[in-house]
Amino acid sequence: MISIKKILGIVWLLLGPAVIYILVSGAVANIDPAGKKDINNPVIWIIIIAIFTPIAIGLSIFGWYAFKGEYDRVPTSSLDLSNGKS
């Protein structure tokens, strides 16, 4: 199970920047001042990128912690947290 967490940590770590790249490249390809559809409007793309960038960064941070082994042992009760065990 620990090896699965580490492998998925790498996947999540790489997925964050990939999502940002896909969004920005999609925006560059679809923004057209002469276009009449909503997908050609730059305001829509700015909103989408602004919402999903912190999510993608958080996904990468979560992947980094999973890769480093921070989630190898999860506390089973609140007593584990108060005794300093992790």
Biopython code that builds the backbone (N, CA, C, O; Angstrom):
import numpy as np
from Bio.PDB.StructureBuilder import StructureBuilder

atoms = [
    (1, "MET", "N", (0.816, -1.192, 0.000)),
    (1, "MET", "CA", (0.000, 0.000, 0.000)),
    (1, "MET", "C", (0.866, 1.265, 0.000)),
    (1, "MET", "O", (0.521, 2.267, -0.627)),
    (2, "ILE", "N", (1.985, 1.201, 0.708)),
    (2, "ILE", "CA", (2.868, 2.365, 0.757)),
    (2, "ILE", "C", (3.452, 2.658, -0.621)),
    (2, "ILE", "O", (3.593, 3.819, -1.003)),
    (3, "SER", "N", (3.795, 1.605, -1.368)),
    (3, "SER", "CA", (4.346, 1.826, -2.710)),
    (3, "SER", "C", (3.292, 2.411, -3.645)),
    (3, "SER", "O", (3.620, 3.202, -4.529)),
    (4, "ILE", "N", (2.042, 2.033, -3.460)),
    (4, "ILE", "CA", (0.966, 2.611, -4.279)),
    (4, "ILE", "C", (0.824, 4.092, -3.969)),
    (4, "ILE", "O", (0.625, 4.902, -4.875)),
    (5, "LYS", "N", (0.926, 4.453, -2.687)),
    (5, "LYS", "CA", (0.849, 5.859, -2.306)),
    (5, "LYS", "C", (1.988, 6.663, -2.927)),
    (5, "LYS", "O", (1.782, 7.794, -3.368)),
    (6, "LYS", "N", (3.175, 6.089, -2.960)),
    (6, "LYS", "CA", (4.317, 6.794, -3.550)),
    (6, "LYS", "C", (4.164, 6.941, -5.060)),
    (6, "LYS", "O", (4.486, 7.990, -5.619)),
    (7, "ILE", "N", (3.678, 5.902, -5.717)),
    (7, "ILE", "CA", (3.470, 5.971, -7.171)),
    (7, "ILE", "C", (2.401, 6.998, -7.499)),
    (7, "ILE", "O", (2.575, 7.810, -8.408)),
    (8, "LEU", "N", (1.288, 6.967, -6.760)),
    (8, "LEU", "CA", (0.240, 7.959, -6.997)),
    (8, "LEU", "C", (0.705, 9.360, -6.626)),
    (8, "LEU", "O", (0.244, 10.339, -7.214)),
    (9, "GLY", "N", (1.616, 9.471, -5.656)),
    (9, "GLY", "CA", (2.197, 10.773, -5.339)),
    (9, "GLY", "C", (2.941, 11.359, -6.525)),
    (9, "GLY", "O", (2.835, 12.554, -6.800)),
    (10, "ILE", "N", (3.687, 10.529, -7.223)),
    (10, "ILE", "CA", (4.388, 10.994, -8.424)),
    (10, "ILE", "C", (3.382, 11.403, -9.493)),
    (10, "ILE", "O", (3.565, 12.414, -10.172)),
    (11, "VAL", "N", (2.314, 10.611, -9.640)),
    (11, "VAL", "CA", (1.278, 10.936, -10.637)),
    (11, "VAL", "C", (0.653, 12.285, -10.314)),
    (11, "VAL", "O", (0.522, 13.129, -11.201)),
    (12, "TRP", "N", (0.264, 12.506, -9.055)),
    (12, "TRP", "CA", (-0.349, 13.776, -8.679)),
    (12, "TRP", "C", (0.637, 14.926, -8.780)),
    (12, "TRP", "O", (0.263, 16.044, -9.135)),
    (13, "LEU", "N", (1.888, 14.654, -8.471)),
    (13, "LEU", "CA", (2.916, 15.687, -8.562)),
    (13, "LEU", "C", (3.084, 16.172, -9.996)),
    (13, "LEU", "O", (3.281, 17.364, -10.235)),
    (14, "LEU", "N", (3.005, 15.257, -10.938)),
    (14, "LEU", "CA", (3.148, 15.622, -12.348)),
    (14, "LEU", "C", (1.844, 16.110, -12.967)),
    (14, "LEU", "O", (1.863, 16.837, -13.960)),
    (15, "LEU", "N", (0.723, 15.718, -12.393)),
    (15, "LEU", "CA", (-0.573, 16.096, -12.944)),
    (15, "LEU", "C", (-0.875, 17.584, -12.748)),
    (15, "LEU", "O", (-1.522, 18.195, -13.598)),
    (16, "GLY", "N", (-0.426, 18.162, -11.662)),
    (16, "GLY", "CA", (-0.678, 19.581, -11.392)),
    (16, "GLY", "C", (-0.139, 20.506, -12.472)),
    (16, "GLY", "O", (-0.910, 21.274, -13.047)),
    (17, "PRO", "N", (1.164, 20.463, -12.772)),
    (17, "PRO", "CA", (1.674, 21.319, -13.851)),
    (17, "PRO", "C", (1.098, 20.965, -15.224)),
    (17, "PRO", "O", (0.959, 21.838, -16.080)),
    (18, "ALA", "N", (0.766, 19.700, -15.436)),
    (18, "ALA", "CA", (0.177, 19.306, -16.732)),
    (18, "ALA", "C", (-1.190, 19.945, -16.915)),
    (18, "ALA", "O", (-1.524, 20.375, -18.019)),
    (19, "VAL", "N", (-1.984, 20.015, -15.858)),
    (19, "VAL", "CA", (-3.300, 20.637, -15.949)),
    (19, "VAL", "C", (-3.172, 22.125, -16.246)),
    (19, "VAL", "O", (-3.909, 22.663, -17.073)),
    (20, "ILE", "N", (-2.241, 22.788, -15.576)),
    (20, "ILE", "CA", (-2.039, 24.218, -15.831)),
    (20, "ILE", "C", (-1.591, 24.442, -17.271)),
    (20, "ILE", "O", (-2.069, 25.362, -17.934)),
    (21, "TYR", "N", (-0.676, 23.608, -17.756)),
    (21, "TYR", "CA", (-0.208, 23.736, -19.136)),
    (21, "TYR", "C", (-1.354, 23.529, -20.131)),
    (21, "TYR", "O", (-1.481, 24.281, -21.098)),
    (22, "ILE", "N", (-2.178, 22.522, -19.896)),
    (22, "ILE", "CA", (-3.301, 22.248, -20.805)),
    (22, "ILE", "C", (-4.288, 23.413, -20.809)),
    (22, "ILE", "O", (-4.791, 23.794, -21.866)),
    (23, "LEU", "N", (-4.568, 23.980, -19.639)),
    (23, "LEU", "CA", (-5.488, 25.120, -19.580)),
    (23, "LEU", "C", (-4.936, 26.340, -20.313)),
    (23, "LEU", "O", (-5.655, 26.985, -21.075)),
    (24, "VAL", "N", (-3.667, 26.654, -20.085)),
    (24, "VAL", "CA", (-3.081, 27.835, -20.734)),
    (24, "VAL", "C", (-2.977, 27.627, -22.243)),
    (24, "VAL", "O", (-3.258, 28.544, -23.015)),
    (25, "SER", "N", (-2.577, 26.437, -22.667)),
    (25, "SER", "CA", (-2.488, 26.197, -24.116)),
    (25, "SER", "C", (-3.877, 26.191, -24.758)),
    (25, "SER", "O", (-4.028, 26.627, -25.899)),
    (26, "GLY", "N", (-4.885, 25.706, -24.046)),
    (26, "GLY", "CA", (-6.254, 25.770, -24.557)),
    (26, "GLY", "C", (-6.742, 27.197, -24.668)),
    (26, "GLY", "O", (-7.450, 27.548, -25.612)),
    (27, "ALA", "N", (-6.363, 28.022, -23.702)),
    (27, "ALA", "CA", (-6.747, 29.433, -23.760)),
    (27, "ALA", "C", (-6.081, 30.136, -24.933)),
    (27, "ALA", "O", (-6.729, 30.899, -25.650)),
    (28, "VAL", "N", (-4.804, 29.886, -25.130)),
    (28, "VAL", "CA", (-4.086, 30.518, -26.240)),
    (28, "VAL", "C", (-4.673, 30.087, -27.579)),
    (28, "VAL", "O", (-4.779, 30.894, -28.503)),
    (29, "ALA", "N", (-5.049, 28.835, -27.684)),
    (29, "ALA", "CA", (-5.585, 28.329, -28.947)),
    (29, "ALA", "C", (-6.999, 28.821, -29.224)),
    (29, "ALA", "O", (-7.378, 28.968, -30.386)),
    (30, "ASN", "N", (-7.791, 29.080, -28.177)),
    (30, "ASN", "CA", (-9.203, 29.391, -28.394)),
    (30, "ASN", "C", (-9.573, 30.862, -28.279)),
    (30, "ASN", "O", (-10.646, 31.254, -28.738)),
    (31, "ILE", "N", (-8.729, 31.682, -27.686)),
    (31, "ILE", "CA", (-9.060, 33.107, -27.572)),
    (31, "ILE", "C", (-8.927, 33.752, -28.940)),
    (31, "ILE", "O", (-7.875, 33.705, -29.579)),
    (32, "ASP", "N", (-10.028, 34.355, -29.366)),
    (32, "ASP", "CA", (-10.067, 35.014, -30.680)),
    (32, "ASP", "C", (-10.982, 36.227, -30.564)),
    (32, "ASP", "O", (-12.176, 36.070, -30.310)),
    (33, "PRO", "N", (-10.443, 37.440, -30.745)),
    (33, "PRO", "CA", (-11.288, 38.626, -30.604)),
    (33, "PRO", "C", (-12.431, 38.672, -31.630)),
    (33, "PRO", "O", (-13.465, 39.289, -31.374)),
    (34, "ALA", "N", (-12.254, 38.040, -32.756)),
    (34, "ALA", "CA", (-13.297, 38.053, -33.785)),
    (34, "ALA", "C", (-14.319, 36.942, -33.576)),
    (34, "ALA", "O", (-15.336, 36.902, -34.268)),
    (35, "GLY", "N", (-14.065, 36.052, -32.643)),
    (35, "GLY", "CA", (-14.969, 34.927, -32.401)),
    (35, "GLY", "C", (-16.251, 35.364, -31.717)),
    (35, "GLY", "O", (-16.263, 36.335, -30.960)),
    (36, "LYS", "N", (-17.328, 34.643, -31.985)),
    (36, "LYS", "CA", (-18.623, 34.993, -31.419)),
    (36, "LYS", "C", (-19.058, 34.050, -30.303)),
    (36, "LYS", "O", (-20.042, 34.333, -29.618)),
    (37, "LYS", "N", (-18.352, 32.932, -30.099)),
    (37, "LYS", "CA", (-18.748, 31.965, -29.090)),
    (37, "LYS", "C", (-18.144, 32.336, -27.738)),
    (37, "LYS", "O", (-17.208, 33.132, -27.663)),
    (38, "ASP", "N", (-18.696, 31.741, -26.659)),
    (38, "ASP", "CA", (-18.176, 32.009, -25.310)),
    (38, "ASP", "C", (-16.755, 31.502, -25.124)),
    (38, "ASP", "O", (-15.999, 32.063, -24.330)),
    (39, "ILE", "N", (-16.381, 30.449, -25.843)),
    (39, "ILE", "CA", (-15.038, 29.893, -25.691)),
    (39, "ILE", "C", (-13.963, 30.848, -26.232)),
    (39, "ILE", "O", (-12.790, 30.712, -25.886)),
    (40, "ASN", "N", (-14.350, 31.802, -27.069)),
    (40, "ASN", "CA", (-13.399, 32.762, -27.623)),
    (40, "ASN", "C", (-13.193, 33.974, -26.717)),
    (40, "ASN", "O", (-12.340, 34.815, -26.997)),
    (41, "ASN", "N", (-13.960, 34.070, -25.644)),
    (41, "ASN", "CA", (-13.889, 35.201, -24.743)),
    (41, "ASN", "C", (-12.738, 35.013, -23.751)),
    (41, "ASN", "O", (-12.693, 33.998, -23.056)),
    (42, "PRO", "N", (-11.806, 35.972, -23.670)),
    (42, "PRO", "CA", (-10.672, 35.804, -22.750)),
    (42, "PRO", "C", (-11.071, 35.865, -21.274)),
    (42, "PRO", "O", (-10.377, 35.296, -20.431)),
    (43, "VAL", "N", (-12.171, 36.542, -20.945)),
    (43, "VAL", "CA", (-12.587, 36.653, -19.547)),
    (43, "VAL", "C", (-12.937, 35.273, -18.982)),
    (43, "VAL", "O", (-12.600, 34.962, -17.839)),
    (44, "ILE", "N", (-13.608, 34.457, -19.779)),
    (44, "ILE", "CA", (-13.966, 33.106, -19.343)),
    (44, "ILE", "C", (-12.694, 32.307, -19.036)),
    (44, "ILE", "O", (-12.623, 31.610, -18.024)),
    (45, "TRP", "N", (-11.705, 32.411, -19.906)),
    (45, "TRP", "CA", (-10.464, 31.655, -19.708)),
    (45, "TRP", "C", (-9.693, 32.146, -18.489)),
    (45, "TRP", "O", (-9.099, 31.343, -17.770)),
    (46, "ILE", "N", (-9.695, 33.443, -18.250)),
    (46, "ILE", "CA", (-9.010, 33.985, -17.074)),
    (46, "ILE", "C", (-9.661, 33.457, -15.804)),
    (46, "ILE", "O", (-8.966, 33.103, -14.852)),
    (47, "ILE", "N", (-10.984, 33.400, -15.780)),
    (47, "ILE", "CA", (-11.694, 32.884, -14.610)),
    (47, "ILE", "C", (-11.380, 31.407, -14.404)),
    (47, "ILE", "O", (-11.094, 30.984, -13.284)),
    (48, "ILE", "N", (-11.430, 30.626, -15.467)),
    (48, "ILE", "CA", (-11.157, 29.189, -15.362)),
    (48, "ILE", "C", (-9.735, 28.942, -14.879)),
    (48, "ILE", "O", (-9.520, 28.122, -13.987)),
    (49, "ILE", "N", (-8.771, 29.635, -15.452)),
    (49, "ILE", "CA", (-7.371, 29.452, -15.048)),
    (49, "ILE", "C", (-7.157, 29.912, -13.610)),
    (49, "ILE", "O", (-6.417, 29.277, -12.858)),
    (50, "ALA", "N", (-7.801, 31.016, -13.223)),
    (50, "ALA", "CA", (-7.653, 31.516, -11.858)),
    (50, "ALA", "C", (-8.241, 30.555, -10.832)),
    (50, "ALA", "O", (-7.739, 30.474, -9.711)),
    (51, "ILE", "N", (-9.281, 29.834, -11.190)),
    (51, "ILE", "CA", (-9.887, 28.886, -10.256)),
    (51, "ILE", "C", (-9.075, 27.597, -10.172)),
    (51, "ILE", "O", (-8.864, 27.068, -9.081)),
    (52, "PHE", "N", (-8.622, 27.095, -11.302)),
    (52, "PHE", "CA", (-7.981, 25.782, -11.310)),
    (52, "PHE", "C", (-6.486, 25.807, -11.006)),
    (52, "PHE", "O", (-5.922, 24.758, -10.694)),
    (53, "THR", "N", (-5.830, 26.943, -11.083)),
    (53, "THR", "CA", (-4.406, 26.999, -10.763)),
    (53, "THR", "C", (-4.121, 26.674, -9.293)),
    (53, "THR", "O", (-3.231, 25.863, -9.033)),
    (54, "PRO", "N", (-4.830, 27.264, -8.313)),
    (54, "PRO", "CA", (-4.561, 26.863, -6.925)),
    (54, "PRO", "C", (-4.908, 25.400, -6.646)),
    (54, "PRO", "O", (-4.259, 24.753, -5.823)),
    (55, "ILE", "N", (-5.928, 24.880, -7.330)),
    (55, "ILE", "CA", (-6.273, 23.467, -7.167)),
    (55, "ILE", "C", (-5.141, 22.589, -7.680)),
    (55, "ILE", "O", (-4.785, 21.600, -7.040)),
    (56, "ALA", "N", (-4.575, 22.941, -8.828)),
    (56, "ALA", "CA", (-3.479, 22.166, -9.399)),
    (56, "ALA", "C", (-2.220, 22.269, -8.540)),
    (56, "ALA", "O", (-1.489, 21.289, -8.398)),
    (57, "ILE", "N", (-1.965, 23.432, -7.975)),
    (57, "ILE", "CA", (-0.813, 23.590, -7.088)),
    (57, "ILE", "C", (-1.006, 22.741, -5.829)),
    (57, "ILE", "O", (-0.070, 22.084, -5.374)),
    (58, "GLY", "N", (-2.201, 22.754, -5.275)),
    (58, "GLY", "CA", (-2.496, 21.920, -4.113)),
    (58, "GLY", "C", (-2.366, 20.438, -4.423)),
    (58, "GLY", "O", (-1.913, 19.661, -3.582)),
    (59, "LEU", "N", (-2.758, 20.046, -5.620)),
    (59, "LEU", "CA", (-2.602, 18.655, -6.042)),
    (59, "LEU", "C", (-1.134, 18.269, -6.106)),
    (59, "LEU", "O", (-0.759, 17.167, -5.707)),
    (60, "SER", "N", (-0.311, 19.168, -6.605)),
    (60, "SER", "CA", (1.127, 18.899, -6.658)),
    (60, "SER", "C", (1.739, 18.820, -5.261)),
    (60, "SER", "O", (2.592, 17.970, -5.005)),
    (61, "ILE", "N", (1.314, 19.690, -4.370)),
    (61, "ILE", "CA", (1.822, 19.645, -2.993)),
    (61, "ILE", "C", (1.401, 18.345, -2.320)),
    (61, "ILE", "O", (2.201, 17.718, -1.625)),
    (62, "PHE", "N", (0.153, 17.938, -2.520)),
    (62, "PHE", "CA", (-0.331, 16.676, -1.974)),
    (62, "PHE", "C", (0.476, 15.506, -2.523)),
    (62, "PHE", "O", (0.817, 14.585, -1.781)),
    (63, "GLY", "N", (0.781, 15.536, -3.806)),
    (63, "GLY", "CA", (1.595, 14.493, -4.415)),
    (63, "GLY", "C", (3.003, 14.458, -3.855)),
    (63, "GLY", "O", (3.571, 13.381, -3.671)),
    (64, "TRP", "N", (3.573, 15.621, -3.583)),
    (64, "TRP", "CA", (4.915, 15.691, -3.012)),
    (64, "TRP", "C", (4.938, 15.044, -1.632)),
    (64, "TRP", "O", (5.832, 14.256, -1.322)),
    (65, "TYR", "N", (3.949, 15.381, -0.807)),
    (65, "TYR", "CA", (3.888, 14.783, 0.526)),
    (65, "TYR", "C", (3.646, 13.280, 0.459)),
    (65, "TYR", "O", (4.205, 12.526, 1.256)),
    (66, "ALA", "N", (2.823, 12.843, -0.478)),
    (66, "ALA", "CA", (2.581, 11.402, -0.623)),
    (66, "ALA", "C", (3.855, 10.697, -1.080)),
    (66, "ALA", "O", (4.155, 9.597, -0.617)),
    (67, "PHE", "N", (4.596, 11.316, -1.973)),
    (67, "PHE", "CA", (5.848, 10.730, -2.447)),
    (67, "PHE", "C", (6.897, 10.663, -1.343)),
    (67, "PHE", "O", (7.650, 9.692, -1.265)),
    (68, "LYS", "N", (6.955, 11.671, -0.499)),
    (68, "LYS", "CA", (7.939, 11.712, 0.585)),
    (68, "LYS", "C", (7.566, 10.805, 1.753)),
    (68, "LYS", "O", (8.384, 10.605, 2.650)),
    (69, "GLY", "N", (6.347, 10.249, 1.768)),
    (69, "GLY", "CA", (5.970, 9.310, 2.812)),
    (69, "GLY", "C", (5.271, 9.918, 4.009)),
    (69, "GLY", "O", (5.210, 9.293, 5.067)),
    (70, "GLU", "N", (4.748, 11.107, 3.869)),
    (70, "GLU", "CA", (4.066, 11.753, 4.993)),
    (70, "GLU", "C", (2.750, 11.058, 5.356)),
    (70, "GLU", "O", (2.252, 11.215, 6.471)),
    (71, "TYR", "N", (2.189, 10.293, 4.418)),
    (71, "TYR", "CA", (0.912, 9.626, 4.669)),
    (71, "TYR", "C", (1.086, 8.127, 4.855)),
    (71, "TYR", "O", (0.129, 7.371, 4.685)),
    (72, "ASP", "N", (2.287, 7.685, 5.201)),
    (72, "ASP", "CA", (2.508, 6.254, 5.397)),
    (72, "ASP", "C", (1.745, 5.722, 6.610)),
    (72, "ASP", "O", (1.205, 4.616, 6.571)),
    (73, "ARG", "N", (1.702, 6.493, 7.660)),
    (73, "ARG", "CA", (0.929, 6.098, 8.826)),
    (73, "ARG", "C", (-0.077, 7.186, 9.141)),
    (73, "ARG", "O", (0.285, 8.324, 9.440)),
    (74, "VAL", "N", (-1.341, 6.820, 9.070)),
    (74, "VAL", "CA", (-2.417, 7.758, 9.338)),
    (74, "VAL", "C", (-2.931, 7.489, 10.761)),
    (74, "VAL", "O", (-3.162, 6.332, 11.113)),
    (75, "PRO", "N", (-3.112, 8.529, 11.581)),
    (75, "PRO", "CA", (-3.618, 8.317, 12.938)),
    (75, "PRO", "C", (-5.000, 7.670, 12.910)),
    (75, "PRO", "O", (-5.834, 8.001, 12.067)),
    (76, "THR", "N", (-5.234, 6.742, 13.842)),
    (76, "THR", "CA", (-6.519, 6.051, 13.877)),
    (76, "THR", "C", (-7.492, 6.695, 14.852)),
    (76, "THR", "O", (-8.699, 6.467, 14.764)),
    (77, "SER", "N", (-6.980, 7.497, 15.783)),
    (77, "SER", "CA", (-7.859, 8.175, 16.734)),
    (77, "SER", "C", (-7.248, 9.512, 17.110)),
    (77, "SER", "O", (-6.108, 9.814, 16.758)),
    (78, "SER", "N", (-8.019, 10.301, 17.825)),
    (78, "SER", "CA", (-7.508, 11.600, 18.248)),
    (78, "SER", "C", (-6.447, 11.459, 19.331)),
    (78, "SER", "O", (-5.655, 12.378, 19.540)),
    (79, "LEU", "N", (-6.417, 10.321, 20.024)),
    (79, "LEU", "CA", (-5.371, 10.093, 21.015)),
    (79, "LEU", "C", (-3.996, 9.989, 20.368)),
    (79, "LEU", "O", (-2.995, 10.392, 20.960)),
    (80, "ASP", "N", (-3.948, 9.445, 19.145)),
    (80, "ASP", "CA", (-2.672, 9.377, 18.435)),
    (80, "ASP", "C", (-2.130, 10.772, 18.161)),
    (80, "ASP", "O", (-0.917, 10.980, 18.172)),
    (81, "LEU", "N", (-3.007, 11.717, 17.918)),
    (81, "LEU", "CA", (-2.573, 13.080, 17.651)),
    (81, "LEU", "C", (-2.116, 13.787, 18.921)),
    (81, "LEU", "O", (-1.131, 14.525, 18.893)),
    (82, "SER", "N", (-2.811, 13.575, 20.032)),
    (82, "SER", "CA", (-2.465, 14.289, 21.256)),
    (82, "SER", "C", (-1.215, 13.723, 21.930)),
    (82, "SER", "O", (-0.548, 14.441, 22.676)),
    (83, "ASN", "N", (-0.884, 12.459, 21.687)),
    (83, "ASN", "CA", (0.314, 11.873, 22.268)),
    (83, "ASN", "C", (1.572, 12.178, 21.473)),
    (83, "ASN", "O", (2.672, 11.799, 21.876)),
    (84, "GLY", "N", (1.415, 12.860, 20.348)),
    (84, "GLY", "CA", (2.574, 13.193, 19.539)),
    (84, "GLY", "C", (2.959, 12.113, 18.554)),
    (84, "GLY", "O", (3.960, 12.249, 17.850)),
    (85, "LYS", "N", (2.197, 11.054, 18.489)),
    (85, "LYS", "CA", (2.483, 9.996, 17.519)),
    (85, "LYS", "C", (1.953, 10.427, 16.163)),
    (85, "LYS", "O", (0.945, 11.127, 16.066)),
    (86, "SER", "N", (2.648, 9.999, 15.120)),
    (86, "SER", "CA", (2.149, 10.294, 13.784)),
    (86, "SER", "C", (2.466, 9.182, 12.839)),
    (86, "SER", "O", (2.121, 9.256, 11.660)),
]
sb = StructureBuilder()
sb.init_structure("model")
sb.init_model(0)
sb.init_chain("A")
sb.init_seg("    ")
for serial, (resi, resn, name, xyz) in enumerate(atoms, 1):
    if name == "N":
        sb.init_residue(resn, " ", resi, " ")
    sb.init_atom(name, np.array(xyz, "f"), 0.0, 1.0, " ", f" {name:<3s}", serial, name[0])
structure = sb.get_structure()
